[in-house]
């Protein structure tokens, strides 16, 4: 999955989290349902790992780190980027809503210029 696709998914997850928080504030006595967006991102992003049946624990751990490491780093970088964007707006005292900041990030990565 390309970086821009990961970022689009991350923005979607954060936007969903904002909506869930709004619902909890408005209806504290009601259960809020998760959509599975985080699980879907992991399924789409993380590669399958095939280990030989006789792989040692150390060899298995090395294979997991080697195969999953780049995908996990990509997801973490996207969440960190979004956090920094939101934090900079907050720290600057601007009045942009979180939803507006996330929308701008989404548009920035929608064109495919970022990878």
Steps between C-alpha positions, in 0.01 A plus 500: 500500500639841405569762766219723374253212541622434852462870581148507358410204722660663804305821438184290471573330831565832674187655347299202620650539848390865505147397407496226762615747765223740395243224531626402845477861618148542363374159613715381793255222585513338155754253364704625203577240234841457346516458123813289486697763309819432699473126438435563130809722476713231662362227273562715191844620606671215680643226279444133562799325644586146395738319731651158450360244742845446647577869556650573839346761726784738420463447125124553527549823696752626245261422214213678675710811561632499144159450338279710730746772598465720191119483499476576872745789460291639214182491709678657799647777284156585362345520847795710619468734200131551566565558870766762428270680255222509759740606777649783294155644435416475869832643619473792259164588654322468169129430495504229231298202615664159517268387221622787279864412565435134421315598183802705385733207569271271304495738204876543517550126462208434263682604186762229524789746517609361839636146533 
